[in-house]
Amino acid sequence: MTSPNAIPAGPELDKAVHREIMGTDFVPFTFQPSTNIAHAWLVVEKMREKGCGATVTVNPRGTYCAWFNTTYNQRHVAAGDTAPEAICRAALAAVRAQAKERT
């Protein structure tokens, strides 16, 4: 499985987020969480429902960083050129880790 940090913002990342986080294989053309902050925030809310806390920051160079704390208090961090990209990458890392924790 491709590392979330290796997936660029766009359709591939959007599909992975929709399938693995939102819980369905059908991806509406209008759902673009890796490039649209309103859609990315829906991902944050879905992760909150899954028991994950979220933090999003930006450093002085303009790189965004997002992290989610899972139920076992593990932090899953990702960076991106935009906040939506960082949110999507970190959320994917967190749900994939949670899936491993359950096995």
ABEGO torsion letter per residue (X at the ends): XBBAAABBBEAAAAAAAAAAAAGBABBBAABBAAABAAAAAAAAAAAAAAGBBBBBBBBAAGBBBBBBBBAAGBBBBBBBABAAAAAAAAAAAAAAAAAAAAX
